[in-house]
Each structure stands twice: as C-alpha cells, then as structure tokens.
Amino acid sequence: MGFRAKLFIADVEKYIDVEGKPFAEVKMYGVYDSAEGVEGNSVKENRIFGKWTPNATFTATIYNPNVIEQLHIHKEFYVDFTEAE
C-alpha cells in the first residue's frame, strides 16, 4: 500500500563540495490552500491535500545537475510513497 503527498519547494541552497562538485539542499513542505505563488485549480487541490496531509517536511541533498536546474521556490511536486519489499 502507498500514498501520495503534494509538496512545494520552500528553500534551495546551492553549494560546491570539497571535490568541486555542485550540489543543492532542497527543503519542501506540504501544500496548503493559501500557498504563495499558487493559482487556479491548484488551490482547490491543495486544500484537499492539506486536509489529509496537513504537515509534511522533506529535505534532500541532490547532486544531479539536471534536477538542480528544476528546483525553484514555490514549485510543487507530487511525492509518491510506495512500500519497498
């Protein structure tokens, strides 16, 4: 069994590691109906996700440069949780 959450990016910090490789630390939180920068149908959907997953926090360190380019404040993502066997 699994479930889906909807998160928004709250913060992205970009760094260079000791070997000179770029990486980013991204912080995401659960959406809610009044999230800044969100418009249209997403607000209605965010009310639903916010009701059933009212508090979510996710932090990741990412080294993939293609992914780092996609990390923008307020951008929203679905996160699917599937049980690993």
C-alpha positions in Angstrom: 0.0 0.0 0.0 1.2 3.5 -0.6 0.0 7.1 -0.6 0.7 10.4 -2.4 1.6 13.8 -0.9 1.9 17.2 -2.6 4.8 19.3 -1.5 6.2 22.7 -2.5 9.8 23.9 -2.5 10.4 26.3 0.3 14.2 26.7 0.0 17.0 25.7 -2.3 20.6 26.2 -1.2 23.4 25.6 -3.8 26.9 24.6 -2.7 30.2 23.2 -4.0 31.6 20.1 -2.3 35.2 19.6 -1.4 35.8 17.9 -4.7 34.4 20.9 -6.6 31.1 19.2 -7.5 27.9 21.3 -7.3 25.0 20.1 -5.2 21.8 21.5 -3.7 19.9 21.1 -0.5 16.2 21.4 -1.1 13.5 21.8 1.6 9.9 21.0 0.8 6.8 21.3 2.8 3.2 20.1 2.4 0.9 22.3 0.4 -2.0 24.2 1.8 -4.8 26.3 0.3 -3.1 29.7 0.6 0.4 28.8 -0.6 2.1 31.8 -2.1 2.6 31.8 -5.9 -0.1 29.2 -6.5 -3.1 30.0 -8.6 -6.2 28.4 -10.2 -7.2 24.8 -9.8 -4.1 24.0 -7.8 -5.5 26.0 -4.9 -8.6 23.7 -4.8 -6.4 20.6 -5.0 -4.1 22.0 -2.3 -7.0 22.3 0.1 -7.6 18.6 -0.3 -4.0 17.6 0.1 -3.6 20.0 3.0 -6.6 18.5 4.8 -5.4 14.9 4.6 -1.6 15.6 4.9 -1.7 18.7 7.0 2.0 18.6 7.9 4.9 17.3 5.8 8.6 18.1 5.7 11.1 16.8 3.2 14.8 17.6 2.9 17.1 16.2 0.2 20.7 16.7 -0.9 20.8 16.5 -4.7 23.9 16.2 -6.9 22.2 15.6 -10.3 22.7 19.0 -12.2 19.6 18.3 -14.4 17.5 18.0 -11.3 19.0 21.0 -9.6 18.0 23.2 -12.6 14.4 22.3 -12.0 14.4 23.3 -8.3 12.5 26.7 -7.9 10.9 28.2 -4.9 7.2 27.6 -4.7 7.3 24.9 -7.4 5.0 22.0 -6.5 5.6 18.2 -6.8 3.7 15.1 -6.1 5.6 12.6 -4.0 4.5 9.0 -4.1 5.3 6.7 -1.3 5.4 3.0 -2.3 6.3 0.3 0.2 9.7 -1.3 -0.6 9.7 -5.0 -0.3 
